[in-house]
């Protein structure tokens, strides 16, 4: 799923982070496939549009989304997530042609282990911010705990702000509460808010428009005006 950087909801997240003076952002979720990668990439593009030199860091070990782009003599350490490498590595999104300045998910066990240390991870984020204006970090699901994942609470503790993505209609209330409780364990964690992803939960307006399309005997001009009226109704645009 690709989210435009100029989307109104992305603009709200961007403004919220800027008002809280967050230079580094952790994007996390309760479970997999809730939209963290799409949000992280859209926010990265929004910061780039604002003129900020932005680094996209993939610490989502459960489902890595970035692949290093070989640049010949370019230092490969940044492209594999190694510590203190040259931070000018190019990475490409696995499912699209989009390219970012970023760090791919680390494949080296020693690097993954060091990122699990809250103190060392804070130092690494500080190091990135010496070269970049903004840092966006995509993390593994909070409730998915295994030996390979870099714990999302550690990443949240190292960043200025954290945003929790929740897939509406899929994530349970107790899962969200558990995720927030785990994030709150960090002494420096600041949760900016929660994003409700309505990808799989259609709005009442879209359902009404779908039913209008079934009246094929009505004039097309009339049905088009009726659908526009329904789509522009804020009440009907709420999810079912």
PyMOL commands that set and color helices and strands:
alter all, ss='L'
color gray80, all
select helices_A, chain A and resi 8-19+36-49+109-115+118-129+152-158+173-183+204-212+220-231
alter helices_A, ss='H'
color red, helices_A
select strands_A, chain A and resi 24-29+54-59+66-68+90-93+99-103+134-139+161-167+191-197
alter strands_A, ss='S'
color yellow, strands_A
deselect
rebuild
show_as cartoon
